[in-house]
């Protein structure tokens, strides 16, 4: 009898660990999907600003592939019917993006790509809730740094949407909210006791870059969107370094 109880307990723990691993994979893919779809909107707007540059079209193709991989990873690791329904919805929106890439780009399409990116974001957040579990402190920090990558892409997206889209007032308000969120998250990671190598490396560079980017955006200074995009890419690299640090500590 005691042996059966032990076997049952081990089986329950094994199944629980397997379920948690699946949740982790879904949440990682979901956050990657959010970051990617915000970048798709940003690069789409950049391709409007620089119609004779093929650079952003190439990046968009890579982002579409990354989006497909994220959706596939979620599909592989979820058994939730609501999540599967959202993945089907994502497929229709991805098809719309592909169609937009091959169509004329104007202020209407600028508004549409922003709206689609936000629908992906909200859908991914719903999937997050379906696969939520109790995070360790290091998992919380890793998720925070990954979320900051998404918010950063939102900031770059809204800043450009103000110039390229029809609804500048709405985009300006959303830009303000995203900046406030990023500032709040910066305070959180600044309070974490990183080793000196990280504190005076990736974290310090991130703070400096953010100060410059935020200053240019809030002061409405004239700066080429392409240069602001490069600064954003550098910040993404620094956030990735912080995320890897927290991943290794788990």
ZADO-1210 file (C-alpha; in nm, 4 decimals, padded with zeros to 6 digits):
<atoms>
<atom x="00.0000" y="00.0000" z="00.0000" code="UNK" pos="1"/>
<atom x="00.2767" y="00.2401" z="00.0978" code="UNK" pos="2"/>
<atom x="00.4601" y="00.1613" z="-00.2267" code="UNK" pos="3"/>
<atom x="00.1499" y="00.2522" z="-00.4292" code="UNK" pos="4"/>
<atom x="00.1197" y="00.5826" z="-00.2435" code="UNK" pos="5"/>
<atom x="00.4847" y="00.6653" z="-00.3141" code="UNK" pos="6"/>
<atom x="00.4484" y="00.5743" z="-00.6819" code="UNK" pos="7"/>
<atom x="00.1327" y="00.7852" z="-00.7050" code="UNK" pos="8"/>
<atom x="00.3065" y="01.0795" z="-00.5383" code="UNK" pos="9"/>
<atom x="00.6049" y="01.0550" z="-00.7729" code="UNK" pos="10"/>
<atom x="00.3707" y="01.0351" z="-01.0714" code="UNK" pos="11"/>
<atom x="00.1810" y="01.3450" z="-00.9552" code="UNK" pos="12"/>
<atom x="00.5038" y="01.5405" z="-00.9120" code="UNK" pos="13"/>
<atom x="00.6267" y="01.4278" z="-01.2533" code="UNK" pos="14"/>
<atom x="00.3031" y="01.5329" z="-01.4212" code="UNK" pos="15"/>
<atom x="00.3051" y="01.8649" z="-01.2347" code="UNK" pos="16"/>
<atom x="00.6627" y="01.9372" z="-01.3415" code="UNK" pos="17"/>
<atom x="00.5777" y="01.8484" z="-01.7011" code="UNK" pos="18"/>
<atom x="00.2765" y="02.0801" z="-01.6924" code="UNK" pos="19"/>
<atom x="00.4884" y="02.3614" z="-01.5494" code="UNK" pos="20"/>
<atom x="00.7521" y="02.3110" z="-01.8193" code="UNK" pos="21"/>
<atom x="00.4811" y="02.3436" z="-02.0832" code="UNK" pos="22"/>
<atom x="00.3544" y="02.6606" z="-01.9150" code="UNK" pos="23"/>
<atom x="00.7065" y="02.8051" z="-01.9196" code="UNK" pos="24"/>
<atom x="00.7454" y="02.7313" z="-02.2904" code="UNK" pos="25"/>
<atom x="00.4058" y="02.8837" z="-02.3692" code="UNK" pos="26"/>
<atom x="00.4774" y="03.1985" z="-02.1674" code="UNK" pos="27"/>
<atom x="00.8195" y="03.2412" z="-02.3280" code="UNK" pos="28"/>
<atom x="00.6693" y="03.2054" z="-02.6758" code="UNK" pos="29"/>
<atom x="00.3828" y="03.4365" z="-02.5869" code="UNK" pos="30"/>
<atom x="00.6162" y="03.7142" z="-02.4729" code="UNK" pos="31"/>
<atom x="00.8318" y="03.6654" z="-02.7805" code="UNK" pos="32"/>
<atom x="00.5166" y="03.6932" z="-02.9927" code="UNK" pos="33"/>
<atom x="00.4254" y="04.0243" z="-02.8267" code="UNK" pos="34"/>
<atom x="00.7730" y="04.1659" z="-02.8836" code="UNK" pos="35"/>
<atom x="00.7797" y="04.0474" z="-03.2438" code="UNK" pos="36"/>
<atom x="00.4377" y="04.1822" z="-03.3397" code="UNK" pos="37"/>
<atom x="00.5210" y="04.5235" z="-03.1955" code="UNK" pos="38"/>
<atom x="00.8425" y="04.5174" z="-03.3982" code="UNK" pos="39"/>
<atom x="00.6463" y="04.4211" z="-03.7094" code="UNK" pos="40"/>
<atom x="00.4299" y="04.7311" z="-03.6681" code="UNK" pos="41"/>
<atom x="00.7350" y="04.9497" z="-03.6044" code="UNK" pos="42"/>
<atom x="00.9272" y="04.8175" z="-03.9050" code="UNK" pos="43"/>
<atom x="00.6167" y="04.8447" z="-04.1240" code="UNK" pos="44"/>
<atom x="00.5948" y="05.2134" z="-04.0329" code="UNK" pos="45"/>
<atom x="00.9677" y="05.2545" z="-04.0986" code="UNK" pos="46"/>
<atom x="00.9224" y="05.0987" z="-04.4423" code="UNK" pos="47"/>
<atom x="00.6603" y="05.3685" z="-04.5073" code="UNK" pos="48"/>
<atom x="00.8985" y="05.6415" z="-04.3972" code="UNK" pos="49"/>
<atom x="01.1806" y="05.4954" z="-04.6110" code="UNK" pos="50"/>
<atom x="00.9982" y="05.3409" z="-04.9106" code="UNK" pos="51"/>
<atom x="01.3173" y="05.2978" z="-05.1157" code="UNK" pos="52"/>
<atom x="01.5017" y="05.1038" z="-04.8463" code="UNK" pos="53"/>
<atom x="01.4740" y="04.7250" z="-04.8618" code="UNK" pos="54"/>
<atom x="01.6285" y="04.6840" z="-04.5167" code="UNK" pos="55"/>
<atom x="01.3006" y="04.7009" z="-04.3283" code="UNK" pos="56"/>
<atom x="01.1203" y="04.4694" z="-04.5688" code="UNK" pos="57"/>
<atom x="01.3902" y="04.2092" z="-04.5042" code="UNK" pos="58"/>
<atom x="01.3497" y="04.2526" z="-04.1282" code="UNK" pos="59"/>
<atom x="00.9728" y="04.2182" z="-04.1655" code="UNK" pos="60"/>
<atom x="01.0156" y="03.8838" z="-04.3406" code="UNK" pos="61"/>
<atom x="01.2336" y="03.7588" z="-04.0537" code="UNK" pos="62"/>
<atom x="00.9800" y="03.8865" z="-03.8015" code="UNK" pos="63"/>
<atom x="00.7005" y="03.7003" z="-03.9811" code="UNK" pos="64"/>
<atom x="00.9051" y="03.3795" z="-03.9591" code="UNK" pos="65"/>
<atom x="00.9686" y="03.4438" z="-03.5875" code="UNK" pos="66"/>
<atom x="00.5958" y="03.5008" z="-03.5362" code="UNK" pos="67"/>
<atom x="00.5192" y="03.1677" z="-03.7035" code="UNK" pos="68"/>
<atom x="00.7696" y="02.9923" z="-03.4754" code="UNK" pos="69"/>
<atom x="00.6170" y="03.1512" z="-03.1642" code="UNK" pos="70"/>
<atom x="00.2678" y="03.0425" z="-03.2657" code="UNK" pos="71"/>
<atom x="00.3942" y="02.6900" z="-03.3359" code="UNK" pos="72"/>
<atom x="00.5624" y="02.6674" z="-02.9946" code="UNK" pos="73"/>
<atom x="00.2425" y="02.7739" z="-02.8197" code="UNK" pos="74"/>
<atom x="00.0409" y="02.5246" z="-03.0236" code="UNK" pos="75"/>
<atom x="00.2824" y="02.2440" z="-02.9343" code="UNK" pos="76"/>
<atom x="00.2710" y="02.3103" z="-02.5606" code="UNK" pos="77"/>
<atom x="-00.0885" y="02.4075" z="-02.4882" code="UNK" pos="78"/>
<atom x="-00.3943" y="02.1887" z="-02.4489" code="UNK" pos="79"/>
<atom x="-00.6234" y="02.4772" z="-02.3653" code="UNK" pos="80"/>
<atom x="-00.9088" y="02.5185" z="-02.6139" code="UNK" pos="81"/>
<atom x="-00.9281" y="02.8961" z="-02.5631" code="UNK" pos="82"/>
<atom x="-00.5585" y="02.9273" z="-02.6393" code="UNK" pos="83"/>
<atom x="-00.6007" y="02.7161" z="-02.9524" code="UNK" pos="84"/>
<atom x="-00.8867" y="02.9409" z="-03.0602" code="UNK" pos="85"/>
<atom x="-00.6645" y="03.2453" z="-03.0216" code="UNK" pos="86"/>
<atom x="-00.3951" y="03.0782" z="-03.2307" code="UNK" pos="87"/>
<atom x="-00.6461" y="03.0351" z="-03.5133" code="UNK" pos="88"/>
<atom x="-00.7309" y="03.4031" z="-03.4804" code="UNK" pos="89"/>
<atom x="-00.3601" y="03.4859" z="-03.4939" code="UNK" pos="90"/>
<atom x="-00.3339" y="03.2940" z="-03.8211" code="UNK" pos="91"/>
<atom x="-00.5979" y="03.5155" z="-03.9836" code="UNK" pos="92"/>
<atom x="-00.4225" y="03.8297" z="-03.8609" code="UNK" pos="93"/>
<atom x="-00.0875" y="03.7053" z="-03.9860" code="UNK" pos="94"/>
<atom x="-00.2469" y="03.6545" z="-04.3296" code="UNK" pos="95"/>
<atom x="-00.3684" y="04.0153" z="-04.3162" code="UNK" pos="96"/>
<atom x="-00.0162" y="04.1358" z="-04.2393" code="UNK" pos="97"/>
<atom x="00.1251" y="03.9412" z="-04.5344" code="UNK" pos="98"/>
<atom x="-00.1364" y="04.0955" z="-04.7607" code="UNK" pos="99"/>
<atom x="-00.0544" y="04.4441" z="-04.6310" code="UNK" pos="100"/>
<atom x="00.3149" y="04.3947" z="-04.7055" code="UNK" pos="101"/>
<atom x="00.2295" y="04.3500" z="-05.0723" code="UNK" pos="102"/>
<atom x="-00.0228" y="04.6344" z="-05.0909" code="UNK" pos="103"/>
<atom x="00.0005" y="05.0111" z="-05.1094" code="UNK" pos="104"/>
<atom x="00.1055" y="05.1638" z="-04.7783" code="UNK" pos="105"/>
<atom x="-00.0729" y="05.4770" z="-04.6599" code="UNK" pos="106"/>
<atom x="-00.2083" y="05.6329" z="-04.3413" code="UNK" pos="107"/>
<atom x="-00.4962" y="05.3846" z="-04.3358" code="UNK" pos="108"/>
<atom x="-00.2614" y="05.0855" z="-04.3501" code="UNK" pos="109"/>
<atom x="-00.0461" y="05.2505" z="-04.0810" code="UNK" pos="110"/>
<atom x="-00.3479" y="05.2561" z="-03.8495" code="UNK" pos="111"/>
<atom x="-00.4347" y="04.8975" z="-03.9441" code="UNK" pos="112"/>
<atom x="-00.0885" y="04.7571" z="-03.8643" code="UNK" pos="113"/>
<atom x="-00.0907" y="04.9312" z="-03.5269" code="UNK" pos="114"/>
<atom x="-00.4357" y="04.7880" z="-03.4509" code="UNK" pos="115"/>
<atom x="-00.3287" y="04.4367" z="-03.5523" code="UNK" pos="116"/>
<atom x="-00.0200" y="04.4550" z="-03.3308" code="UNK" pos="117"/>
<atom x="-00.2407" y="04.5512" z="-03.0370" code="UNK" pos="118"/>
<atom x="-00.4818" y="04.2648" z="-03.1069" code="UNK" pos="119"/>
<atom x="-00.1877" y="04.0235" z="-03.1000" code="UNK" pos="120"/>
<atom x="-00.0712" y="04.1799" z="-02.7747" code="UNK" pos="121"/>
<atom x="-00.4092" y="04.1431" z="-02.6054" code="UNK" pos="122"/>
<atom x="-00.4534" y="03.7884" z="-02.7358" code="UNK" pos="123"/>
<atom x="-00.1109" y="03.6869" z="-02.6042" code="UNK" pos="124"/>
<atom x="-00.1951" y="03.8360" z="-02.2639" code="UNK" pos="125"/>
<atom x="-00.5056" y="03.6147" z="-02.2536" code="UNK" pos="126"/>
<atom x="-00.2878" y="03.3112" z="-02.3248" code="UNK" pos="127"/>
<atom x="-00.0559" y="03.4218" z="-02.0421" code="UNK" pos="128"/>
<atom x="-00.3458" y="03.4090" z="-01.7966" code="UNK" pos="129"/>
<atom x="-00.4379" y="03.0572" z="-01.9107" code="UNK" pos="130"/>
<atom x="-00.0838" y="02.9328" z="-01.8390" code="UNK" pos="131"/>
<atom x="00.0028" y="03.1412" z="-01.5337" code="UNK" pos="132"/>
<atom x="00.1749" y="02.9765" z="-01.2359" code="UNK" pos="133"/>
<atom x="00.3650" y="03.0990" z="-00.9307" code="UNK" pos="134"/>
<atom x="00.6950" y="03.2468" z="-01.0504" code="UNK" pos="135"/>
<atom x="01.0192" y="03.2370" z="-00.8549" code="UNK" pos="136"/>
<atom x="01.1891" y="03.5722" z="-00.7962" code="UNK" pos="137"/>
<atom x="01.4362" y="03.5121" z="-01.0782" code="UNK" pos="138"/>
<atom x="01.1567" y="03.4082" z="-01.3147" code="UNK" pos="139"/>
<atom x="00.9761" y="03.7318" z="-01.2295" code="UNK" pos="140"/>
<atom x="01.2865" y="03.9325" z="-01.3162" code="UNK" pos="141"/>
<atom x="01.3386" y="03.7426" z="-01.6392" code="UNK" pos="142"/>
<atom x="00.9762" y="03.7970" z="-01.7393" code="UNK" pos="143"/>
<atom x="01.0107" y="04.1649" z="-01.6500" code="UNK" pos="144"/>
<atom x="01.3121" y="04.2165" z="-01.8757" code="UNK" pos="145"/>
<atom x="01.1349" y="04.0329" z="-02.1581" code="UNK" pos="146"/>
<atom x="00.8214" y="04.2436" z="-02.1090" code="UNK" pos="147"/>
<atom x="01.0365" y="04.5565" z="-02.1262" code="UNK" pos="148"/>
<atom x="01.1467" y="04.4519" z="-02.4746" code="UNK" pos="149"/>
<atom x="00.7826" y="04.4489" z="-02.5802" code="UNK" pos="150"/>
<atom x="00.7112" y="04.7880" z="-02.4213" code="UNK" pos="151"/>
<atom x="01.0196" y="04.9365" z="-02.5868" code="UNK" pos="152"/>
<atom x="00.8929" y="04.8272" z="-02.9273" code="UNK" pos="153"/>
<atom x="00.5555" y="04.9791" z="-02.8404" code="UNK" pos="154"/>
<atom x="00.7252" y="05.3114" z="-02.7667" code="UNK" pos="155"/>
<atom x="00.9081" y="05.3134" z="-03.0990" code="UNK" pos="156"/>
<atom x="00.5875" y="05.2083" z="-03.2761" code="UNK" pos="157"/>
<atom x="00.3705" y="05.4813" z="-03.1269" code="UNK" pos="158"/>
<atom x="00.6342" y="05.7497" z="-03.1800" code="UNK" pos="159"/>
<atom x="00.6367" y="05.6724" z="-03.5512" code="UNK" pos="160"/>
<atom x="00.2600" y="05.6142" z="-03.5735" code="UNK" pos="161"/>
<atom x="00.2067" y="05.9742" z="-03.4592" code="UNK" pos="162"/>
<atom x="00.3821" y="06.0823" z="-03.7789" code="UNK" pos="163"/>
<atom x="00.2545" y="05.8151" z="-04.0199" code="UNK" pos="164"/>
<atom x="-00.1003" y="05.7389" z="-03.9001" code="UNK" pos="165"/>
<atom x="-00.4318" y="05.9261" z="-03.8854" code="UNK" pos="166"/>
<atom x="-00.4914" y="05.9267" z="-03.5098" code="UNK" pos="167"/>
<atom x="-00.1966" y="06.1215" z="-03.3683" code="UNK" pos="168"/>
<atom x="-00.3819" y="06.2177" z="-03.0478" code="UNK" pos="169"/>
<atom x="-00.4560" y="05.8551" z="-02.9513" code="UNK" pos="170"/>
<atom x="-00.1033" y="05.7419" z="-03.0368" code="UNK" pos="171"/>
<atom x="00.0429" y="06.0273" z="-02.8339" code="UNK" pos="172"/>
<atom x="-00.1565" y="05.9187" z="-02.5265" code="UNK" pos="173"/>
<atom x="-00.0534" y="05.5567" z="-02.5705" code="UNK" pos="174"/>
<atom x="00.3072" y="05.6617" z="-02.6165" code="UNK" pos="175"/>
<atom x="00.2909" y="05.8487" z="-02.2876" code="UNK" pos="176"/>
<atom x="00.1492" y="05.5403" z="-02.1110" code="UNK" pos="177"/>
<atom x="00.4166" y="05.3118" z="-02.2558" code="UNK" pos="178"/>
<atom x="00.6951" y="05.5496" z="-02.1510" code="UNK" pos="179"/>
<atom x="00.5527" y="05.5584" z="-01.7973" code="UNK" pos="180"/>
<atom x="00.5440" y="05.1770" z="-01.7905" code="UNK" pos="181"/>
<atom x="00.9037" y="05.1513" z="-01.9104" code="UNK" pos="182"/>
<atom x="01.0169" y="05.4068" z="-01.6517" code="UNK" pos="183"/>
<atom x="00.8467" y="05.2061" z="-01.3767" code="UNK" pos="184"/>
<atom x="01.0107" y="04.8845" z="-01.4943" code="UNK" pos="185"/>
<atom x="01.3497" y="05.0573" z="-01.5133" code="UNK" pos="186"/>
<atom x="01.3141" y="05.1460" z="-01.1459" code="UNK" pos="187"/>
<atom x="01.2445" y="04.7810" z="-01.0619" code="UNK" pos="188"/>
<atom x="01.5492" y="04.6414" z="-01.2378" code="UNK" pos="189"/>
<atom x="01.7639" y="04.9249" z="-01.1000" code="UNK" pos="190"/>
<atom x="01.6817" y="04.8031" z="-00.7484" code="UNK" pos="191"/>
<atom x="01.7967" y="04.4487" z="-00.8219" code="UNK" pos="192"/>
<atom x="02.1411" y="04.3612" z="-00.6733" code="UNK" pos="193"/>
<atom x="02.3230" y="04.2825" z="-00.9970" code="UNK" pos="194"/>
<atom x="02.6946" y="04.1982" z="-00.9829" code="UNK" pos="195"/>
<atom x="02.9260" y="04.4835" z="-01.0836" code="UNK" pos="196"/>
<atom x="02.9902" y="04.3317" z="-01.4264" code="UNK" pos="197"/>
<atom x="02.6193" y="04.3601" z="-01.5091" code="UNK" pos="198"/>
<atom x="02.5540" y="04.6798" z="-01.3122" code="UNK" pos="199"/>
<atom x="02.8285" y="04.8722" z="-01.4909" code="UNK" pos="200"/>
<atom x="02.7772" y="04.6846" z="-01.8149" code="UNK" pos="201"/>
<atom x="02.4372" y="04.6044" z="-01.9645" code="UNK" pos="202"/>
<atom x="02.2330" y="04.7856" z="-01.6980" code="UNK" pos="203"/>
<atom x="02.4382" y="05.1053" z="-01.7130" code="UNK" pos="204"/>
<atom x="02.4279" y="05.1074" z="-02.0941" code="UNK" pos="205"/>
<atom x="02.0525" y="05.0482" z="-02.0851" code="UNK" pos="206"/>
<atom x="01.9996" y="05.3439" z="-01.8522" code="UNK" pos="207"/>
<atom x="02.2118" y="05.5717" z="-02.0707" code="UNK" pos="208"/>
<atom x="02.0396" y="05.4644" z="-02.3922" code="UNK" pos="209"/>
<atom x="01.6941" y="05.5025" z="-02.2400" code="UNK" pos="210"/>
<atom x="01.7766" y="05.8509" z="-02.1147" code="UNK" pos="211"/>
<atom x="01.8744" y="05.9564" z="-02.4666" code="UNK" pos="212"/>
<atom x="01.5763" y="05.7914" z="-02.6394" code="UNK" pos="213"/>
<atom x="01.3248" y="05.9248" z="-02.3879" code="UNK" pos="214"/>
<atom x="01.4705" y="06.2758" z="-02.4095" code="UNK" pos="215"/>
<atom x="01.4427" y="06.2889" z="-02.7871" code="UNK" pos="216"/>
<atom x="01.0869" y="06.1527" z="-02.7884" code="UNK" pos="217"/>
<atom x="00.9471" y="06.3683" z="-02.5082" code="UNK" pos="218"/>
<atom x="01.1222" y="06.6841" z="-02.6257" code="UNK" pos="219"/>
<atom x="00.9915" y="06.6165" z="-02.9782" code="UNK" pos="220"/>
<atom x="01.3391" y="06.6815" z="-03.1116" code="UNK" pos="221"/>
<atom x="01.3993" y="06.6213" z="-03.4788" code="UNK" pos="222"/>
<atom x="01.5778" y="06.2908" z="-03.5193" code="UNK" pos="223"/>
<atom x="01.5755" y="06.0421" z="-03.8027" code="UNK" pos="224"/>
<atom x="01.3453" y="05.7500" z="-03.7099" code="UNK" pos="225"/>
<atom x="01.6137" y="05.5135" z="-03.8422" code="UNK" pos="226"/>
<atom x="01.8626" y="05.6419" z="-03.5826" code="UNK" pos="227"/>
<atom x="01.6056" y="05.6041" z="-03.3058" code="UNK" pos="228"/>
<atom x="01.5470" y="05.2490" z="-03.4275" code="UNK" pos="229"/>
<atom x="01.9199" y="05.1729" z="-03.3985" code="UNK" pos="230"/>
<atom x="01.9186" y="05.3003" z="-03.0390" code="UNK" pos="231"/>
<atom x="01.6190" y="05.0767" z="-02.9722" code="UNK" pos="232"/>
<atom x="01.8030" y="04.7745" z="-03.1117" code="UNK" pos="233"/>
<atom x="02.0943" y="04.8430" z="-02.8780" code="UNK" pos="234"/>
<atom x="01.8553" y="04.8593" z="-02.5825" code="UNK" pos="235"/>
<atom x="01.7040" y="04.5282" z="-02.6910" code="UNK" pos="236"/>
<atom x="02.0498" y="04.3710" z="-02.6768" code="UNK" pos="237"/>
<atom x="02.1057" y="04.5038" z="-02.3259" code="UNK" pos="238"/>
<atom x="01.7660" y="04.3762" z="-02.2080" code="UNK" pos="239"/>
<atom x="01.8468" y="04.0362" z="-02.3608" code="UNK" pos="240"/>
<atom x="02.1721" y="04.0281" z="-02.1605" code="UNK" pos="241"/>
<atom x="01.9772" y="04.0948" z="-01.8390" code="UNK" pos="242"/>
<atom x="01.7196" y="03.8302" z="-01.9297" code="UNK" pos="243"/>
<atom x="01.9935" y="03.5712" z="-01.9877" code="UNK" pos="244"/>
<atom x="02.1486" y="03.6578" z="-01.6503" code="UNK" pos="245"/>
<atom x="01.8206" y="03.5882" z="-01.4690" code="UNK" pos="246"/>
<atom x="01.7620" y="03.2730" z="-01.6737" code="UNK" pos="247"/>
<atom x="02.0976" y="03.1311" z="-01.5618" code="UNK" pos="248"/>
<atom x="02.0179" y="03.1998" z="-01.1954" code="UNK" pos="249"/>
<atom x="01.7044" y="02.9821" z="-01.1978" code="UNK" pos="250"/>
</atoms>
